[in-house]
Amino acid sequence: MYLQLPFCENETDRLALLAIKALITHDLLELTSSWNDSLHFCNCSGVICGHQHQRVITLSLSHHNLVGSLSPYIGNLTFLGGISLEQNHFHGEIPPQVGRLTRVRYLNFSNNSFSGEIPANLSGCSSLIWLRLGFNNLIGKIPYQLGSLQKLERVQFHYNNLSGPIPASLGNLSSVRSLSFAVNSLLGSIPDALGQLKTLNFLGFGMNQLTGIVPPSIYNLSCITTFTLPYNQLQRNLPANLGFTLPNSSIQNIGHNLFTEALPASLSNASNLIEFDINGSNFTGKVNLDFGGLPGLWSLVLASNPLGRGEADDLDFLNSLTKCRNLLILDLSNAQFGGVIPNSIGSLSSGLVQLRLEGNRLWGTIPTGIKKLVNLTELTMQKNSLTGNIPAVIVSGTIPSSIANIIQLFRLHLQKNNLTGNIPSSFGNLNSSQDLDLSQNYLSGTIPKNVIGLSSLTISLNLAQNKLVSQLPSEVSNLKNLGYLDVSDNQLSGEIPSGLGSCVTLEHLYMEGNLFEETIPNSFRSLRGLQALDLSRNNLSGQIPEYLQHFSLMSLNLSFNDF
């Protein structure tokens, strides 16, 4: 039985805390172990009381791996000014009694497993400044009643299962700075009333099912710094003066929508822009932007739009990008850019880590200036009409200090071009490469031993559909962590190296369409992880190994041999 000790001044708060503790089923860090009758609740872990009334004003339980549901008695802590339950495992519904907390200013229930609907009577929390419910399992509509919270500055409902329209009443949140509703299932159009939110600086509605046009009034919210609407079905063109009406915008991500027509030339004046992403939309025409006025730009993604006209000057805008010394990511893939790759590409930021040019209409040779991009980890140029030799300067054989870091390349894709000549032996210096694809070109000569033995390769090595000759080097045994190897449709000959049996992580092995002879190596019995094996169209003989019937192969092709 609880003894009425002198220091227990408020029975309501004490009982409420004990009720909250009672519904916490797991507390591995023992945060609430001090919540008992032997200690005044104001001295308990996670509890802060006001000095004057000795009432609970802050409940801070975040990041403690607590499991359980939230007691309705939370509503009895009427002096609460802040509640933080972030990064726990609370489940069940948010008690509507939270709406009684008229003094609460900060409410953070994010990163839990709360379910059910957002209580409409949260509108009773009239002092609320921050409302964070992201990363839960909440369903239903966003309550229109929340539009009455005049002091609200940050509203975060992202990563839930909310549906229905965005309430127009949110346009009454005259103090709001952040609206984050991304990754839900919200429907309908963006309310024009949101254009009244003059203090808004973060608007995040990505990955919903929003339709219609973005209200012109939204584009006039000059305080916006982050503007993200990707993966919706929004349409029409961007306003011609976008670069002037959103002067403080630093992040614009509007990809995977139905926007059309040309990019506004006024974007050249968005001097604060650091990230611009229109991936997967329907923007057309040439890119007539001067990026020289965007000194902080670090990510430019124009991929998967019908930009460019397949003409020689389509990439002229790259010249202005050389002034963006912070550029890390440049993705121009799967568009309609034509012309040669200008040698000025080597004058892009030396910090560039990702350069993607695949799936365009580029022709000519790969410029030697690319050697200056010493920090590249991903370089993709496949599916173009590039010709000539692969420049060995991508990784110099005697690596000068000025380009030494080019060996940080993680992914190099040059497939589906018209490249000729030998595979540079200097590719053996790509000691960070995990994915190398040179397939579907006209490469000739032998496979360099230090390339086929590049032990860093773990994802894929694809040399298929070239004109490579001679034996497959025994150094292939070094590929002990590789998942995918394709040397098909070349002119490789001799025996299949027994060392291939050391590549025990292989799941896909394609060697068809060559001149391999003799038997299937007995060492192949070690390749138990194989899902696909194709040795067809060779000159193999002998017996088909019985151990293959014990493999879990989804695809096996040994046809057109001499078994």
C-alpha positions in Angstrom: 0.0 0.0 0.0 1.2 3.5 -0.8 2.1 5.6 2.2 1.2 9.3 2.1 4.7 10.7 2.6 5.3 14.4 3.0 7.2 14.8 -0.3 4.3 13.4 -2.4 2.6 16.7 -3.2 0.5 15.7 -6.2 -1.4 12.5 -6.3 -2.8 13.0 -9.8 0.6 13.1 -11.5 2.0 10.3 -9.4 -0.9 8.0 -10.3 -0.7 9.0 -14.0 3.0 8.1 -14.1 2.3 4.7 -12.5 -0.5 4.1 -15.0 1.9 4.9 -17.9 4.5 2.6 -16.4 1.9 -0.2 -16.0 1.4 -0.4 -19.8 5.1 -0.5 -20.7 5.7 -4.2 -21.0 9.4 -4.2 -21.7 11.9 -1.7 -20.3 15.3 -3.3 -20.9 17.2 -0.1 -20.0 15.2 0.1 -16.8 14.3 3.8 -17.4 11.0 3.5 -15.4 12.5 1.3 -12.6 12.6 4.4 -10.4 8.9 5.1 -10.9 7.8 3.7 -7.6 6.6 4.8 -4.2 10.1 5.0 -2.7 11.1 8.1 -4.7 9.3 11.3 -5.4 8.1 11.3 -9.0 9.9 14.6 -9.7 13.2 12.7 -9.1 12.4 9.8 -11.5 14.3 9.2 -14.7 12.7 10.8 -17.7 10.5 13.1 -15.6 11.1 16.9 -15.2 8.9 18.9 -12.8 8.4 22.6 -12.5 9.9 24.3 -9.5 6.9 26.2 -8.3 4.1 23.6 -8.4 6.1 20.3 -8.4 4.0 19.2 -11.4 5.3 17.1 -14.3 6.2 19.5 -17.2 8.3 17.3 -19.4 8.2 13.6 -20.1 11.4 12.5 -21.9 11.4 8.8 -22.8 13.0 8.8 -26.2 15.5 6.3 -27.5 15.0 3.7 -24.7 13.6 0.8 -26.6 10.4 0.8 -24.5 7.7 -1.6 -25.6 4.0 -1.2 -24.7 1.0 1.1 -25.3 0.4 4.6 -24.1 -1.9 5.0 -21.1 -4.9 7.3 -21.4 -3.8 8.7 -18.1 -1.3 10.7 -20.0 -4.1 13.2 -20.3 -4.0 13.8 -16.5 -0.5 15.3 -16.7 -2.1 18.6 -17.4 1.0 20.7 -16.7 3.0 18.9 -19.4 4.8 21.2 -21.8 6.7 18.5 -23.7 6.4 14.8 -24.4 9.1 12.9 -26.3 8.5 9.2 -27.0 10.7 9.1 -30.1 12.5 5.9 -31.1 10.7 3.3 -29.0 8.2 0.5 -29.7 4.9 2.0 -28.5 1.9 0.5 -30.3 -1.8 0.8 -30.2 -3.8 4.0 -30.7 -2.7 7.5 -29.6 -5.1 8.1 -26.6 -7.5 10.9 -27.4 -6.9 12.1 -23.8 -3.7 13.7 -25.1 -6.1 16.5 -26.4 -6.6 17.6 -22.8 -3.0 18.9 -22.6 -3.5 22.5 -23.2 -0.1 23.5 -22.1 1.9 21.0 -24.2 4.1 22.7 -26.7 6.2 19.8 -28.0 4.7 16.4 -28.8 7.0 13.8 -30.4 5.7 10.3 -30.9 7.8 9.6 -34.0 9.5 6.3 -34.8 7.2 4.0 -33.0 4.4 1.7 -34.0 1.3 3.7 -33.2 -1.7 2.7 -35.2 -5.3 4.0 -35.7 -6.2 7.5 -36.6 -4.8 10.8 -35.5 -7.1 12.0 -32.7 -9.1 15.0 -34.0 -9.1 16.4 -30.5 -5.4 17.1 -30.6 -6.8 20.4 -31.7 -7.3 20.9 -28.0 -3.6 21.2 -27.5 -3.8 24.9 -28.1 -0.2 25.7 -27.1 1.3 23.1 -29.5 4.4 24.2 -31.5 5.8 20.9 -32.7 3.6 17.9 -33.7 5.8 14.9 -34.7 4.0 11.6 -35.5 6.3 10.4 -38.4 7.4 6.8 -38.9 4.3 5.0 -37.4 1.4 3.0 -38.7 -1.3 5.7 -38.5 -4.2 5.5 -40.8 -7.2 7.6 -41.8 -7.4 11.3 -42.7 -5.5 14.2 -41.5 -8.0 15.9 -39.1 -9.2 19.2 -40.4 -9.5 20.4 -36.8 -5.7 20.7 -36.6 -6.0 23.9 -38.7 -7.0 25.7 -35.5 -3.6 25.3 -33.9 -2.4 28.9 -34.5 1.0 28.4 -32.7 1.9 25.2 -34.6 5.3 25.5 -36.4 6.3 22.0 -37.4 3.9 19.2 -38.5 5.5 15.9 -39.3 3.3 13.0 -40.4 5.7 11.4 -42.9 6.0 7.6 -43.3 2.5 6.5 -42.2 -0.5 5.1 -44.0 -2.6 8.3 -44.0 -5.2 8.7 -46.8 -7.7 11.2 -48.0 -7.1 14.8 -49.0 -4.8 17.4 -47.4 -7.2 19.6 -45.4 -7.5 23.1 -46.7 -7.9 24.2 -43.1 -4.1 23.8 -42.7 -3.9 27.0 -44.6 -4.9 28.7 -41.3 -1.6 27.6 -39.6 -0.2 31.1 -39.8 3.0 30.2 -37.8 3.8 27.0 -39.5 7.3 26.5 -40.9 7.3 22.8 -41.8 4.7 20.5 -43.3 6.1 17.0 -43.9 3.5 14.4 -45.2 5.8 12.3 -47.4 5.3 8.6 -47.9 1.6 8.2 -47.2 -1.4 7.6 -49.5 -2.8 11.1 -49.6 -5.1 11.9 -52.4 -6.5 14.9 -54.3 -4.9 18.2 -55.1 -2.7 20.4 -53.0 -5.0 23.0 -51.5 -4.6 26.5 -52.8 -5.0 27.7 -49.2 -1.5 26.5 -48.4 -0.3 29.5 -50.4 -1.2 31.6 -47.4 1.5 30.1 -45.2 4.0 32.9 -45.5 6.4 31.5 -42.9 6.6 28.0 -44.5 10.2 26.9 -45.3 9.8 23.1 -45.6 7.2 21.5 -47.8 7.5 17.7 -48.2 4.6 15.9 -49.9 6.6 13.2 -51.8 5.5 9.6 -52.4 1.7 10.1 -52.1 -1.0 10.0 -54.8 -1.5 13.7 -55.2 -2.9 14.9 -58.5 -3.7 18.2 -60.4 -1.5 21.2 -60.5 0.7 22.8 -57.8 -1.3 26.0 -56.9 0.5 29.1 -58.3 0.3 30.6 -54.8 2.7 27.9 -53.5 5.4 29.0 -55.9 5.2 32.5 -54.3 6.1 31.3 -50.8 9.5 33.1 -50.8 10.6 31.6 -47.4 10.6 28.0 -48.8 14.1 26.4 -48.6 13.0 22.7 -49.1 10.4 21.9 -51.8 9.9 18.2 -52.3 7.0 16.6 -54.2 8.4 13.5 -55.9 6.4 10.4 -56.8 3.0 11.9 -57.2 0.9 12.6 -60.3 1.3 16.4 -60.4 1.2 18.0 -63.8 1.7 21.0 -66.1 4.8 23.1 -66.5 6.8 25.0 -63.9 6.3 28.7 -63.8 8.7 30.7 -65.9 9.8 32.8 -63.0 10.4 30.0 -60.6 14.0 31.0 -59.9 12.8 34.4 -58.7 9.7 33.4 -56.7 11.5 30.8 -54.6 14.8 32.7 -54.1 15.7 30.9 -50.9 15.1 27.4 -52.1 18.0 25.1 -51.6 16.4 21.7 -52.3 13.9 21.1 -55.1 12.9 17.5 -55.7 9.9 17.2 -58.0 10.8 14.1 -59.9 8.5 11.3 -60.9 5.5 13.5 -61.7 3.8 14.6 -64.9 5.5 17.9 -65.3 6.1 18.9 -68.9 7.7 21.5 -71.2 11.2 23.1 -70.8 13.0 23.8 -67.6 12.6 27.5 -66.7 15.7 29.5 -67.6 15.1 31.5 -64.4 16.4 28.6 -62.4 19.8 30.0 -63.3 19.0 32.7 -60.6 18.2 30.3 -57.8 21.6 31.0 -56.2 20.9 29.0 -53.0 20.1 25.8 -54.8 22.2 22.8 -53.6 20.0 19.9 -54.8 17.8 19.8 -57.9 16.1 16.5 -58.9 13.5 16.1 -61.7 14.2 12.4 -62.3 11.4 10.5 -64.1 9.2 13.3 -65.4 8.4 14.6 -68.8 10.5 17.8 -69.2 11.6 18.4 -72.8 13.9 20.5 -74.9 17.4 21.7 -74.4 18.8 22.5 -71.0 19.3 26.3 -71.5 20.5 27.0 -67.9 23.6 28.7 -66.7 24.6 26.8 -63.6 27.5 29.2 -62.9 25.3 31.2 -60.5 24.6 28.1 -58.3 28.0 27.8 -56.4 26.6 25.5 -53.7 25.0 22.9 -56.1 26.1 19.4 -55.1 23.5 17.2 -56.7 21.9 17.6 -60.2 19.6 14.9 -61.4 18.0 15.4 -64.8 17.7 11.6 -65.5 14.8 9.9 -67.3 13.3 12.9 -69.0 13.1 13.5 -72.8 15.6 16.4 -72.4 17.9 17.1 -75.3 17.3 16.7 -79.0 20.1 14.3 -80.0 22.1 17.3 -81.3 25.8 18.2 -81.0 25.3 21.1 -78.6 23.0 19.3 -76.1 25.7 19.1 -73.4 26.9 22.7 -73.8 25.5 23.4 -70.3 28.3 21.3 -68.8 30.6 24.2 -69.4 28.7 26.3 -66.8 28.7 23.4 -64.4 32.4 23.5 -64.1 31.9 26.6 -61.8 30.0 24.4 -59.3 32.9 23.3 -57.2 30.8 21.4 -54.7 29.2 19.1 -57.2 29.1 15.5 -56.1 26.4 13.9 -58.1 25.6 14.5 -61.8 22.9 12.2 -63.3 22.0 12.8 -67.0 21.1 9.2 -67.7 18.2 7.9 -69.9 17.5 11.2 -71.7 17.9 12.3 -75.3 21.2 14.2 -75.0 23.3 14.0 -78.2 26.8 15.1 -79.2 30.2 14.2 -78.0 31.1 14.3 -74.3 33.1 17.5 -74.0 36.6 17.3 -72.7 35.6 20.0 -70.2 33.9 17.2 -68.3 37.3 16.8 -66.7 37.0 20.3 -65.3 33.9 19.4 -63.2 34.4 19.4 -59.5 37.2 17.1 -58.5 34.9 15.9 -55.7 32.4 14.4 -58.1 31.6 10.9 -57.0 28.8 9.9 -59.3 28.6 10.6 -63.1 25.8 8.9 -65.0 25.5 9.4 -68.8 24.0 6.1 -69.8 21.0 5.7 -72.1 21.5 8.8 -74.3 22.5 9.5 -77.9 26.1 10.4 -77.3 28.7 9.6 -79.8 32.5 10.0 -80.3 35.2 8.9 -77.9 35.4 9.0 -74.1 37.4 12.2 -73.4 40.8 11.7 -71.7 39.9 14.7 -69.5 37.9 12.3 -67.4 41.1 11.3 -65.7 40.8 14.4 -63.6 37.7 13.2 -61.8 39.8 11.6 -59.2 37.0 10.8 -56.6 34.6 9.1 -58.9 33.0 6.0 -57.4 30.4 5.4 -60.1 30.8 6.0 -63.8 28.1 4.8 -66.2 28.1 5.5 -69.9 26.4 2.4 -71.3 23.7 2.4 -74.0 25.2 5.2 -76.1 27.1 5.2 -79.4 30.5 5.8 -78.1 33.4 4.7 -80.2 37.2 4.3 -80.1 39.4 2.7 -77.4 38.6 2.8 -73.7 41.1 5.4 -72.5 43.6 3.8 -70.2 43.9 7.2 -68.4 40.7 6.3 -66.6 43.1 4.4 -64.4 46.7 5.1 -65.4 49.0 2.2 -65.3 51.7 4.1 -63.4 49.2 6.0 -61.4 50.3 9.7 -61.0 49.4 11.2 -57.7 47.1 13.6 -59.5 44.7 10.8 -60.4 45.5 8.2 -57.8 42.1 8.4 -56.2 40.3 7.3 -59.4 40.9 3.8 -58.1 38.0 4.5 -55.8 35.6 3.6 -58.6 32.9 1.4 -57.2 30.9 0.9 -60.4 32.0 1.3 -64.0 29.5 0.7 -66.7 30.5 1.1 -70.4 28.3 -1.6 -72.0 26.2 -1.3 -75.1 28.5 1.1 -77.0 30.8 0.7 -79.9 34.1 0.7 -78.0 37.1 -1.0 -79.7 40.6 -2.1 -78.8 41.9 -4.0 -75.8 40.7 -3.9 -72.2 43.3 -1.7 -70.6 45.4 -3.7 -68.2 45.4 -0.7 -65.9 41.8 -1.6 -65.0 43.5 -4.0 -62.7 44.2 -1.0 -60.5 40.5 -0.5 -59.8 40.9 -2.0 -56.3 37.6 -0.6 -55.0 35.5 -1.7 -58.0 32.7 -4.1 -57.2 30.7 -3.8 -60.5 32.4 -3.7 -63.9 30.4 -4.0 -67.1 32.1 -3.7 -70.5 29.7 -6.0 -72.4 28.2 -5.5 -75.9 31.1 -3.6 -77.4 33.8 -4.6 -79.9 36.6 -5.1 -77.5 39.3 -7.5 -78.7 42.5 -9.1 -77.5 43.0 -11.2 -74.3 41.5 -10.6 -70.9 44.1 -9.0 -68.8 45.1 -11.3 -65.9 44.9 -8.5 -63.3 41.4 -7.6 -64.5 39.9 -11.1 -64.3 41.6 -11.5 -61.0 40.3 -8.2 -59.5 39.4 -9.6 -56.0 37.4 -6.5 -55.1 34.6 -7.5 -57.6 31.6 -8.7 -55.6 28.5 -7.7 -57.6 29.2 -8.3 -61.2 31.9 -8.7 -63.9 30.4 -8.7 -67.4 32.6 -9.0 -70.5 30.0 -10.6 -72.7 29.4 -10.0 -76.4 32.8 -8.7 -77.4 35.7 -10.2 -79.5 37.9 -11.4 -76.7 40.2 -14.3 -77.5 42.5 -16.9 -76.0 42.1 -18.7 -72.7 40.2 -17.5 -69.6 43.1 -16.6 -67.3 43.5 -18.8 -64.2 43.5 -15.7 -62.1 39.7 -15.9 -62.3 40.0 -18.0 -59.1 40.6 -14.7 -57.2 36.9 -13.8 -57.6 35.9 -15.5 -54.4 33.2 -13.0 -53.5 31.7 -12.4 -56.9 28.0 -13.0 -57.5 27.7 -12.6 -61.3 30.2 -13.5 -64.1 29.4 -13.3 -67.8 32.0 -13.9 -70.5 29.6 -15.3 -73.0 29.7 -14.7 -76.8 33.3 -14.1 -77.2 36.1 -16.2 -78.8 37.6 -17.7 -75.6 39.1 -21.1 -75.9 41.0 -23.8 -74.1 39.8 -25.5 -70.9 37.6 -23.9 -68.4 39.9 -23.0 -65.5 39.4 -25.4 -62.5 40.0 -22.3 -60.3 36.5 -21.2 -61.1 35.5 -23.7 -58.4 36.9 -21.3 -55.9 34.3 -18.7 -56.7 31.9 -20.1 -54.2 29.6 -17.1 -54.0 28.7 -17.2 -57.7 25.0 -17.3 -58.4 25.0 -16.6 -62.1 27.7 -18.0 -64.5 27.4 -17.4 -68.2 30.1 -18.8 -70.5 28.1 -19.8 -73.6 29.0 -19.0 -77.1 32.8 -19.5 -76.9 35.3 -22.2 -77.9 35.8 -23.9 -74.5 36.7 -27.6 -74.7 37.4 -30.6 -72.7 35.2 -31.4 -69.7 33.3 -29.4 -67.1 35.8 -29.1 -64.2 35.2 -31.3 -61.2 35.8 -28.2 -59.0 32.4 -26.9 -60.1 30.9 -29.2 -57.4 31.8 -26.4 -55.0 29.5 -23.9 -56.7 26.4 -24.9 -54.8 25.0 -21.4 -54.7 24.5 -21.3 -58.5 21.1 -20.3 -59.7 21.9 -20.1 -63.4 24.6 -21.9 -65.4 25.0 -21.6 -69.1 27.8 -23.4 -70.9 26.0 -23.9 -74.2 27.5 -23.4 -77.7 31.0 -24.5 -76.8 33.1 -27.6 -77.6 32.8 -29.3 -74.2 32.8 -33.1 -74.0 32.9 -36.0 -71.5 30.1 -36.7 -69.0 27.7 -34.2 -67.6 28.6 -34.2 -63.9 26.0 -35.9 -61.7 26.5 -33.4 -58.9 24.6 -30.8 -60.9 21.4 -32.6 -60.1 21.9 -31.7 -56.5 22.2 -28.0 -57.2 19.2 -25.7 -56.8 19.5 -24.4 -60.3 16.7 -22.3 -61.8 18.3 -22.3 -65.2 20.8 -24.8 -66.7 21.8 -24.8 -70.4 24.4 -27.3 -71.6 23.2 -27.6 -75.2 25.2 -27.6 -78.4 28.3 -29.3 -77.0 29.8 -32.8 -77.5 28.6 -34.5 -74.3 
